[in-house]
Amino acid sequence: MSEKNVAFTRDRSIPKSYELVLTALFTAIIVVMAFTPLGFIPLVVINATIIHIPVILGAIFCGPKKGAFLGFVFGLTSFIKNTLMPTSMSAFVFSPILASSIDGAAGVVKSTIICFVPRILVGIIPYFVYRGIVKLTTSSHAKAAKVISNLVISVLLLVGIHAFFAKMLTTDSKEMIGWVSGAAAAVIYFIVMELTGRKKDGRFLGYVYAGVTGALTNTLLVMPMIYIFYKEAYANALSIEPGAVMGVILGVISFNGIIEAIVAAVLVAAIGMVLNKVHRR
């Protein structure tokens, strides 16, 4: 078997006992992150959520079934925290118990869906994205796949860094500074990855894309669900007009969502490569 094929199949050879140990470890990490400040990285204008990182890694190394379980644990911690220790008026979104006082039995169903379904999918979708990227980058189209992958991440960097500076700065030129900084970072990333990334096997890009899709799966499912299920109630909780809810939703997706996706890409790639080396030993 060639080295490229070994790179694709090695993760599948993880012993069941090792998978169980990793699943237990990731479960403990999720619980600790959920109930301590360790689940967030302060980035000046945002506390980037990283609780989904062990869910994504669990999906990659232990498979989609155990990944789904870890996603359920993620959702369960969110349910417990928002029910027993709510930090905002919109905590009912993730708490079926609190939602029942707002929308009765329908609220229980809606908040259960929002709280658990996106988080469970965070433990499933990245697995297939990782496998797909690894397979694609070991095919005859590997060069084109890596170029396209680098372009997509570069665009995410451009948008994320622009949004970061647009919120952090108060000067009239903040938009220009944001676009220039984002463009510079995107170009540098693309050039560096094109010069050095070809020496890496497909797993590295697989980890990057698994991190991005895992983070975006959570954001792109939770926020639209809030709009669909709780537009009026969410507006009341935020003390805004119902017509302004869409703007808030899009703002969270374009700012928090992109930045958290970038953070997830970095952390999943870094930790994933380390875990892969440990497994190989």
PyMOL commands that set and color helices and strands:
alter all, ss='L'
color gray80, all
select helices_A, chain A and resi 3-13+16-34+37-39+52-62+64-84+91-94+96-122+125-137+142-168+174-199+202-238+242-280
alter helices_A, ss='H'
color red, helices_A
select strands_A, chain A and resi 40-42+47-49
alter strands_A, ss='S'
color yellow, strands_A
deselect
rebuild
show_as cartoon
